[in-house]
Amino acid sequence: MRLVLSDIRMQASMWLWTFLCAVVGAACAAGSVIAMFTAVSTARTAGDARMVSASIALGGNIVFFTVLAAVGIVASTVGLTLTTQRRDHALWAILGIPRHRIRLILRTELVVLGAAAGALAVPLAPLVASTALAQWTTTGLDLHGATAGFHLWHVGASVLSGVAPCLLGGWGVTRRAAKTPEMRAFRDLSDPPARPGVTRSVLAFCLLAGVVGMWIPGLGLELKGGIEQRTAFAFAGDLFLICLLLLMGPWVLTPLMRFWTALVPSRGVAWHLAVQSCRTRAARSVATVLPFALSLSFVGLFMVMGNVMPGSTAGLGDVLVVLGWVFAVSWVGGLAVIALVGRERTRDSAIVTVAGARPGVVTRSTIYEGVIYAGTAIVFGAIAIAVSSATIAVGAEISVVRVLDGLPWATLGVLAGVTLVTTCLALALQAARVSRTVAARALRS
C-alpha cells in the first residue's frame, strides 16, 4: 500500500485529471440513479401508477445513457493514463518487482482512486439528483414534490460508480503492463497497438447481436404495434450500433481520422506535424475524440427520433433533459484527456523544436491537433445522423429527405462549433504554456 500511495503522489499531476473525470462521472451516474428511484418511490407512495410508469420510462433512459457515458469515458481516460505511464511500469520490472506484483499494485491504485472519486461524489450525487428532478418537472411530470434526500445506499451507488469504470478501463492495460518486455516499452515511440481483449470482444458481439436483433423487426417485418413500434426498434438498433462503434474506437475512430485528414489538401508543415502526431499517438487521439463523438452522435440520434415520432420535438432543451449529464461527463472527459497528456505533448513539442521547427509552427501544429480531434468527432456524428435518418425513415415509412429536412441543423451546427472551439481553445492554452518551456529542460525531465 505504501508503494501504491507513493506512486499516486509521484504521478499526481497526471492522475488529477483522471480523478476529476471519475468524480464527475460517478456523481452524474449515481445522481441519475438516485433521481429515478426517488421519483418512482414518491409516485408509488402517492398511488399514482401512471407517474410510476412515466418515471421509470424517462429515468431509465437517462440512467442508461448517463451510466453508459460515464463508464465509457472514465474507462477510456483511465486506460490512456496507464498507457502513458508504461515506461515507469517497465522500470519497476527492471528494478526487480515481480510482474504479478506490478499488476496487483496498479489495480490497487485503480481501486483507491475509484473509491476516493466515489467518496467525493457522495455529496455531489444528491445535487445532481435534485437538478434532474427539477428538469423532469419542467417537462410536465407531476412528481408529487419528490426531493432527493440522503439514504445510506447512496454511498454504495456513488462508490460503485467510481470504482467500476476505473477497473473496467484499467484491467486490460494493467495486464499488458505486466507482460510487455521492458526494452520494448522504452524503445517504442508510438503508442502500442490496441488489442480487443476477451471482454471487449464479447461485449462487441453482444452489441452486434443487438443491432441485428433490433433492425430485423424495425426495418423488415410488420409488427402488431405498427409504425411506432418499428421506429422504436430501428432507434434501438441505431443506439446499439453507435455503442458498438465507440466500443471499437481504436479500429473505427483511428481509420476515420486517417481517412478525412488524407483528403485535406494542405501542404503546410504545421498541418503535417499535427496529422502525424495524431496518428502516432493513436491511443491519445482515440481517448480525446471518444467523449465528443459520443455526445454528438447521441444528440443526433435523439434529434432524428424526435423529428420522426408523432408528438415529439427535436429541440435542444428536450434533448438536454435526457442527455444533459452525458454532455457534462463528455466535456469534462475530453478536457481531462487533453490536460493529462500535457507532459507528453510538451516532450513531443520539445523534440520537434530541437529538430529545427520554429515556435510558431509548433503552436499551430498543436492547435491543428484540436481541429483534427473535433473534426473526427463531427464526422462521426454526421455519419451517425445519416445512418439513423436512413434506418428510422425506413421504420417510419417516410422519406429520408423529409427526415433530414426536419432536423434542427442550426442547433447541430452550433454544437459542432462548440466542440471545435473547445478542443482548439484547450490546446491553444497548452501550446502557449509549451512555448514558454525550454526544450532542453523538457527533454531532461
WOTAMO-V838396 format. One record per run of one state. SS is the DSSP state (a for helix, b for strand, c for the rest). FROM is the first residue (numbers start at 1). TO is the last residue. If there is no record, write none. Layout:
# WOTAMO-V838396
ss=SS from=FROM to=TO
ss=SS from=FROM to=TO
This chain:
# WOTAMO-V838396
ss=c from=1 to=1
ss=a from=2 to=10
ss=c from=11 to=11
ss=a from=12 to=45
ss=c from=46 to=48
ss=a from=49 to=84
ss=c from=85 to=85
ss=a from=86 to=94
ss=c from=95 to=98
ss=a from=99 to=138
ss=c from=139 to=151
ss=a from=152 to=177
ss=c from=178 to=181
ss=a from=182 to=187
ss=c from=188 to=196
ss=a from=197 to=220
ss=c from=221 to=226
ss=a from=227 to=247
ss=c from=248 to=248
ss=a from=249 to=262
ss=c from=263 to=268
ss=a from=269 to=280
ss=c from=281 to=281
ss=a from=282 to=308
ss=c from=309 to=315
ss=a from=316 to=340
ss=c from=341 to=341
ss=a from=342 to=354
ss=c from=355 to=358
ss=a from=359 to=396
ss=c from=397 to=399
ss=a from=400 to=405
ss=c from=406 to=408
ss=a from=409 to=435
ss=c from=436 to=438
ss=a from=439 to=444
ss=c from=445 to=445
